[in-house]
Amino acid sequence: KEWLSKGHGEYREVPSERDFFQEVKESKNVVCHFYRDTTFRCQIMDKHLTVLAKKHVETKFLKLNAEKSPFLCERLRIKVIPTLALLKDGKTQDYVVGFTDLGNTDDFTTETLEWRLGCADVINYR
């Protein structure tokens, strides 16, 4: 219940960089998708993250428009869209950059992404 009150269990957009810092501070595990509206692969990533957010309530799933977040993109060295920043205790631990770690295909499964997030220990994965 505490997780749900902090916005876990759903995949949602963070309106600004300031909100991002607030959201990350509240939760131990965060997956943040840096996206662009015009990038087709971001829609593919959205589909998988929506499923995983419901399944892994222990982790907060967010998305942030990279074009509206130049400071964060610079600070986190985000060059490729989509990129997932994987945060633990407010610190970036790992990145999933593009689809390289996901089989280098647009047809990767939600399970593949789940496995990759599990490797980073940002979700409870068995």
C-alpha positions as CSV (number, residue, x, y, z in Angstrom):
1,K,0.0,0.0,0.0
2,E,2.8,2.4,0.8
3,W,4.4,1.7,-2.6
4,L,1.0,2.4,-4.4
5,S,0.7,5.7,-2.5
6,K,4.0,6.7,-3.9
7,G,2.9,6.0,-7.5
8,H,4.2,2.5,-7.9
9,G,2.2,0.0,-9.9
10,E,1.6,2.3,-12.8
11,Y,3.8,3.6,-15.6
12,R,3.4,7.4,-15.9
13,E,5.0,10.5,-17.2
14,V,7.0,12.9,-15.0
15,P,6.1,16.5,-16.1
16,S,9.5,18.1,-15.4
17,E,13.1,17.6,-14.3
18,R,12.3,19.0,-10.8
19,D,9.5,16.4,-10.4
20,F,11.9,13.7,-11.5
21,F,14.2,14.4,-8.5
22,Q,11.2,14.3,-6.1
23,E,9.9,11.0,-7.5
24,V,13.4,9.4,-7.4
25,K,13.9,10.5,-3.8
26,E,10.7,8.8,-2.6
27,S,11.5,5.3,-3.9
28,K,14.3,2.8,-3.6
29,N,14.0,1.4,-7.1
30,V,13.1,3.5,-10.2
31,V,13.1,2.8,-13.9
32,C,13.0,6.0,-15.9
33,H,12.4,5.9,-19.7
34,F,13.9,8.9,-21.5
35,Y,11.8,9.1,-24.7
36,R,10.9,11.3,-27.6
37,D,7.4,11.5,-29.1
38,T,8.7,11.1,-32.6
39,T,10.7,7.9,-31.9
40,F,8.9,4.8,-32.8
41,R,10.9,2.5,-30.6
42,C,9.8,4.6,-27.5
43,Q,6.3,3.4,-28.2
44,I,7.6,-0.2,-28.2
45,M,9.3,0.4,-24.9
46,D,6.2,2.1,-23.4
47,K,4.1,-1.1,-24.2
48,H,6.5,-3.3,-22.2
49,L,7.0,-0.9,-19.3
50,T,3.2,-0.6,-18.8
51,V,3.0,-4.3,-18.3
52,L,6.0,-4.5,-16.0
53,A,4.9,-1.5,-13.8
54,K,1.7,-3.5,-12.9
55,K,3.7,-6.7,-12.2
56,H,6.6,-5.1,-10.2
57,V,5.0,-2.9,-7.7
58,E,8.3,-2.8,-5.8
59,T,9.7,-0.5,-8.5
60,K,8.5,2.9,-9.7
61,F,8.2,3.2,-13.5
62,L,8.5,6.6,-15.0
63,K,9.0,8.3,-18.4
64,L,10.5,11.7,-19.1
65,N,10.5,13.6,-22.4
66,A,14.2,13.9,-23.3
67,E,13.6,17.0,-25.4
68,K,12.2,18.8,-22.3
69,S,14.9,17.5,-20.0
70,P,18.2,18.8,-21.4
71,F,19.9,19.2,-17.9
72,L,19.1,15.6,-16.9
73,C,20.1,14.2,-20.3
74,E,23.4,16.0,-20.1
75,R,24.0,14.9,-16.5
76,L,23.1,11.3,-17.1
77,R,24.9,11.3,-20.5
78,I,21.8,10.2,-22.4
79,K,22.6,10.1,-26.1
80,V,20.4,7.4,-27.5
81,I,16.6,7.3,-27.4
82,P,15.1,5.2,-25.9
83,T,17.3,4.9,-22.8
84,L,16.2,3.5,-19.5
85,A,18.0,4.9,-16.5
86,L,17.9,2.3,-13.7
87,L,18.1,4.0,-10.2
88,K,18.6,2.5,-6.8
89,D,18.5,4.8,-3.7
90,G,18.5,7.9,-5.9
91,K,21.6,6.9,-7.8
92,T,21.8,5.8,-11.4
93,Q,23.2,2.2,-11.3
94,D,22.8,1.1,-14.9
95,Y,21.3,1.9,-18.3
96,V,19.4,0.1,-21.0
97,V,20.5,1.9,-24.1
98,G,18.3,1.3,-27.2
99,F,17.5,-2.3,-27.8
100,T,21.1,-3.7,-27.9
101,D,20.7,-5.6,-24.6
102,L,17.3,-6.8,-25.6
103,G,18.3,-8.9,-28.6
104,N,18.8,-5.9,-31.0
105,T,15.3,-6.4,-32.4
106,D,12.0,-4.4,-32.2
107,D,10.3,-7.7,-31.4
108,F,11.9,-8.4,-28.0
109,T,9.6,-9.8,-25.4
110,T,8.4,-8.2,-22.1
111,E,10.2,-11.1,-20.4
112,T,13.5,-10.1,-22.1
113,L,13.2,-6.6,-20.7
114,E,12.1,-8.0,-17.3
115,W,15.2,-10.2,-17.3
116,R,17.5,-7.3,-18.1
117,L,16.0,-5.1,-15.3
118,G,16.4,-8.1,-13.0
119,C,20.1,-8.3,-13.9
120,A,20.4,-4.7,-12.7
121,D,18.6,-5.7,-9.5
122,V,16.1,-2.9,-9.9
123,I,13.2,-5.3,-9.8
124,N,12.7,-8.6,-7.9
125,Y,13.2,-11.1,-10.6
126,R,13.4,-14.9,-10.3
